[in-house]
């Protein structure tokens, strides 16, 4: 039952060569050499004329370096490579942000403030400020990240998700090709989970970047979330914003189906979940690390459904819903990747940092 108990945890930027300023025969060579650009040394790149500054790159680099949890300081080549990757991400974010602005889809201040309020909910003002300090973020940094995330979601929702249509024929075709997958040999439990770990180095992977730093912090956080659930707040929404399991938080804590035999591997969780009716949640349960078998945090489980053994027919609403959702998610991911490639191709990007690295390494 490891998938229930344990936490888990590039696109390329566009480079357009200017044939107006560089001879055609030497276009690639001179472009890579920089065509003698005279730009501010603090400008790392521009996207349609909008500058990405060195301070922004440095801050994002430090965050990425922390995520990598490297045991020793990176070499110069490793640092330059990581900075290039981070800058490509910043370029992509700027491209998307500019596109959203043209379509009047930039998240409003009221939307950002509402998310900040939601983010603060489990903590006192002092606790929240301490968490900001520990993560080397300011409130303005948090608002900036939230605005970008909300804006990105609004853009993709309008440009992609609203245009995806999964027909009944699509569902039937998929079912007929995968019918054996819907023949359950044992009872399956469809579960969702909100997880809080007490390990400070783990990355949260949730919308609010919310992370418990120690066991006491984890206990306070999971209890606050349990209180909110008992007050009627939506499990999936709380999981997306606060659960510290990156592979499931984005889907509202949904960890899919777990077989009865897997469930029995942990009697405490098995006993707690088998007492539930669909829609109900467990009490706060300890998380046991799969490797050390020691407590590593806390979790709350929700039983979405219990599926007995046997063949599931296409006429079953849960089967249709599952297939429809799977097809939508697959198409959405494909279209998002293609859409971002189109936006990159349409943007005018100048990566001065890449040009400088190339110049330094070839002279």
C-alpha positions in Angstrom: 0.0 0.0 0.0 2.9 2.3 -0.5 1.0 4.5 -2.9 -1.4 5.3 0.0 1.2 5.9 2.7 4.1 7.7 1.2 4.7 11.1 -0.3 6.2 11.3 -3.8 7.9 14.1 -4.7 10.8 22.2 -20.8 9.8 23.4 -23.0 12.5 25.0 -25.0 12.7 28.8 -25.2 12.5 30.4 -28.6 15.5 32.0 -30.3 14.9 34.0 -33.5 17.8 34.9 -35.6 17.6 38.4 -37.2 18.5 38.1 -40.9 18.2 41.9 -41.1 21.2 42.4 -38.9 23.3 39.3 -39.7 24.3 38.1 -43.2 22.3 35.1 -44.4 25.3 32.9 -44.9 26.5 33.5 -41.4 23.2 33.7 -39.7 23.6 30.9 -37.2 27.2 31.6 -36.2 26.7 35.3 -35.8 23.4 34.9 -34.0 25.0 32.5 -31.5 27.8 35.0 -31.0 25.2 37.6 -30.2 25.4 39.9 -33.2 27.0 42.4 -30.8 23.9 43.2 -28.9 24.3 46.2 -26.6 21.9 45.5 -23.8 21.8 46.3 -20.1 24.0 43.7 -18.3 21.1 43.2 -15.8 18.7 42.2 -18.5 18.9 38.4 -19.0 16.4 38.1 -21.8 13.5 39.9 -23.4 10.1 38.6 -24.5 8.5 40.9 -27.1 10.6 43.7 -25.6 9.7 43.0 -22.0 12.9 42.5 -19.9 13.6 39.6 -17.5 16.0 41.0 -15.0 19.0 39.3 -13.3 17.4 39.8 -9.9 14.4 37.7 -11.1 16.6 35.0 -12.5 18.7 34.9 -9.3 15.7 34.5 -7.1 14.2 31.7 -9.2 17.6 30.0 -9.4 17.9 29.9 -5.6 14.4 28.4 -5.3 15.3 25.8 -7.9 18.6 25.1 -6.3 16.8 24.5 -3.0 14.4 22.1 -4.8 17.3 20.1 -6.2 18.7 19.5 -2.6 22.2 19.1 -4.0 24.7 17.8 -1.4 27.4 20.2 -2.5 27.8 23.4 -4.3 27.3 23.0 -8.1 30.2 23.6 -10.5 30.2 26.6 -12.7 29.0 24.6 -15.6 26.2 23.0 -13.6 25.2 26.4 -12.2 25.1 27.9 -15.7 23.1 24.9 -17.0 20.6 25.2 -14.2 20.3 29.0 -14.7 19.6 28.5 -18.4 16.8 26.0 -17.6 15.3 28.4 -15.0 15.5 31.3 -17.5 13.7 29.2 -20.1 10.9 28.7 -17.6 10.7 32.4 -16.8 10.6 33.1 -20.6 7.7 30.7 -21.0 5.9 32.2 -18.1 6.3 35.7 -19.5 5.0 34.5 -22.9 1.9 33.0 -21.4 1.3 36.1 -19.2 1.5 38.4 -22.1 -0.9 36.3 -24.1 -3.4 36.3 -21.2 -3.1 40.0 -20.8 -4.0 40.5 -24.5 -7.1 38.4 -23.9 -8.0 40.3 -20.7 -7.6 37.1 -18.6 -5.0 38.4 -16.1 -6.2 37.4 -12.6 -7.7 40.4 -10.7 -6.5 41.7 -7.4 -9.6 40.4 -5.7 -8.9 36.8 -7.0 -5.3 37.0 -5.7 -6.4 38.4 -2.3 -9.0 35.6 -1.9 -6.3 33.0 -2.5 -4.0 34.7 0.0 -6.7 34.7 2.6 -7.3 31.0 1.9 -3.6 30.3 2.2 -3.4 32.0 5.6 -6.5 30.2 7.0 -4.7 27.4 8.8 -2.2 29.8 10.5 -2.0 32.8 12.8 -0.6 36.0 11.3 2.7 35.3 13.2 2.9 31.7 12.0 2.2 32.8 8.4 4.9 35.4 8.5 7.4 32.9 10.0 6.7 30.6 7.1 7.3 33.4 4.6 10.6 34.2 6.3 11.7 30.5 6.3 11.0 30.2 2.6 12.8 33.5 1.8 9.6 34.8 0.2 7.8 38.1 0.8 4.0 38.6 0.6 4.5 40.3 -2.7 6.4 37.2 -4.0 3.5 35.0 -3.0 1.0 37.3 -4.7 3.0 37.4 -7.8 3.2 33.6 -8.0 -0.5 33.2 -7.2 -1.5 35.8 -9.9 0.6 33.9 -12.5 -0.9 30.6 -11.6 -4.5 31.9 -11.7 -3.8 33.7 -15.0 -2.3 30.6 -16.5 -5.3 28.4 -15.5 -7.7 31.0 -16.8 -6.0 31.2 -20.2 -5.8 27.4 -20.6 -9.4 27.0 -19.5 -10.6 29.4 -22.2 -8.3 28.4 -25.0 -8.2 24.6 -24.4 -10.4 23.0 -21.8 -13.6 24.8 -23.0 -13.1 23.4 -26.5 -12.5 19.7 -25.6 -15.5 17.5 -26.5 -15.6 13.9 -25.5 -18.5 12.1 -27.3 -20.4 9.0 -26.2 -18.8 7.2 -29.2 -15.3 8.1 -27.9 -16.2 6.6 -24.5 -17.6 3.5 -26.0 -14.6 3.0 -28.3 -12.2 3.3 -25.3 -14.3 0.9 -23.2 -14.4 -1.8 -25.9 -10.6 -1.5 -26.3 -10.0 -1.7 -22.6 -12.9 -3.8 -21.3 -10.6 -6.2 -19.3 -9.4 -3.3 -17.2 -13.0 -2.9 -15.8 -13.2 -6.5 -14.6 -12.2 -6.3 -11.0 -10.8 -9.5 -9.4 -11.2 -8.0 -5.9 -12.9 -5.2 -4.1 -11.4 -1.8 -5.0 -11.5 1.3 -2.8 -11.5 4.7 -4.6 -9.7 7.0 -2.2 -8.6 10.6 -1.9 -6.0 11.8 0.6 -4.8 15.0 2.3 -1.3 14.5 3.5 1.0 16.6 5.7 4.6 15.6 6.3 6.9 16.7 9.1 10.0 16.7 6.9 11.0 20.3 6.1 13.0 19.5 3.0 10.1 17.9 1.1 8.5 20.2 -1.5 4.7 20.6 -1.0 3.5 20.7 -4.6 0.2 22.4 -3.7 -1.3 25.6 -5.0 -0.5 27.6 -1.8 3.1 26.3 -1.5 2.0 25.3 2.1 4.6 23.2 4.0 4.8 22.0 7.6 8.4 22.4 8.8 8.3 20.0 11.8 6.1 17.5 13.7 4.4 20.2 15.8 3.7 22.3 12.7 2.4 19.2 10.9 0.0 18.4 13.8 -1.4 22.0 13.8 -1.8 22.1 10.1 -3.6 18.7 9.7 -5.9 19.5 12.7 -6.8 22.9 11.1 -7.6 21.1 7.8 -9.7 18.5 9.7 -11.6 21.3 11.4 -12.3 22.9 8.0 -13.5 19.6 6.6 -15.9 19.1 9.5 -17.2 22.6 8.9 -18.3 21.5 5.4 -15.4 22.7 3.2 -14.7 20.7 0.1 -12.1 17.9 0.4 -10.7 18.3 -3.1 -10.2 22.1 -2.8 -8.4 21.8 0.5 -6.2 19.0 -1.0 -5.3 21.1 -4.0 -4.3 24.0 -1.8 -2.7 22.3 1.2 -1.9 18.6 0.7 1.8 17.9 0.7 1.7 15.0 -1.7 2.7 16.5 -5.1 1.5 13.6 -7.3 -2.1 13.9 -6.1 -2.7 17.4 -4.7 -3.4 18.8 -8.2 -6.2 16.3 -8.7 -7.9 17.1 -5.4 -6.0 14.4 -3.5 -7.4 11.6 -5.7 -5.1 8.6 -5.4 -7.3 6.4 -7.6 -8.4 2.8 -6.8 -6.6 0.7 -4.2 -7.2 -3.0 -4.0 -8.4 -4.7 -0.8 -5.2 -6.7 -0.6 -3.1 -3.5 -0.8 -5.3 -2.0 1.9 -4.7 -4.8 4.2 -1.0 -4.2 4.2 -1.7 -1.4 6.7 -4.3 -2.6 9.2 -4.8 0.8 10.8 -5.7 2.4 7.5 -7.7 -0.6 6.3 -9.8 -0.6 9.5 -10.4 3.1 9.3 -11.5 3.1 5.7 -13.7 0.0 5.7 -15.8 1.7 8.4 -16.6 4.6 6.0 -19.5 5.1 3.7 -18.8 6.8 0.3 -18.2 10.5 0.9 -17.1 10.1 4.5 -13.6 10.8 5.8 -11.3 9.2 8.4 -9.9 10.6 11.5 -6.3 12.0 11.4 -4.0 9.0 10.8 -0.2 8.7 11.2 1.8 8.4 8.0 4.4 5.7 8.1 7.6 6.1 6.0 7.8 3.0 3.7 11.6 2.8 4.1 12.2 3.5 7.8 8.8 2.4 9.1 8.8 5.5 11.3 6.1 8.2 11.5 6.7 10.9 8.9 3.5 13.0 9.1 -0.3 12.7 9.1 -3.1 12.0 6.6 -6.9 12.2 6.3 -8.5 9.8 3.8 -11.9 10.2 2.0 -13.7 7.1 0.6 -15.0 8.2 -2.8 -16.5 4.8 -3.7 -16.2 1.1 -2.9 -16.3 -1.2 -6.0 -17.0 -4.9 -5.5 -15.3 -7.5 -7.6 -16.7 -8.3 -11.0 -17.1 -6.9 -14.6 -18.1 -3.3 -14.8 -20.3 -2.5 -17.8 -20.2 0.6 -20.0 -23.7 1.4 -18.7 -22.3 2.0 -15.2 -22.1 5.8 -14.6 -18.8 5.6 -12.7 -17.3 3.8 -15.7 -18.4 6.4 -18.1 -17.3 9.2 -15.9 -13.9 7.7 -15.4 -13.3 7.1 -19.1 -14.6 10.6 -20.0 -12.3 12.2 -17.5 -9.3 10.2 -18.6 -9.9 11.1 -22.3 -10.4 14.8 -21.4 -7.2 14.9 -19.4 -5.2 13.2 -22.1 -6.5 15.6 -24.8 -6.0 18.6 -22.5 -2.4 17.7 -21.8 -1.6 17.2 -25.5 -3.4 20.4 -26.6 -1.7 22.4 -23.8 1.8 21.3 -25.0 0.9 22.2 -28.6 -0.6 25.5 -27.6 2.5 26.5 -25.6 4.7 25.6 -28.6 2.6 27.9 -30.8 2.9 30.7 -28.3 6.7 30.3 -28.2 6.9 30.3 -32.0 4.9 33.5 -32.2 7.0 35.3 -29.6 10.1 37.4 -30.2 12.6 36.2 -27.6 16.2 37.4 -27.1 18.2 35.3 -24.6 21.2 37.5 -23.7 22.3 35.2 -20.9 22.6 32.2 -23.4 24.5 34.4 -25.8 26.9 35.5 -23.1 27.5 31.9 -22.0 28.2 30.8 -25.6 30.6 33.8 -26.1 32.5 33.1 -22.9 32.9 29.3 -23.6 34.0 29.8 -27.2 36.6 32.5 -26.7 
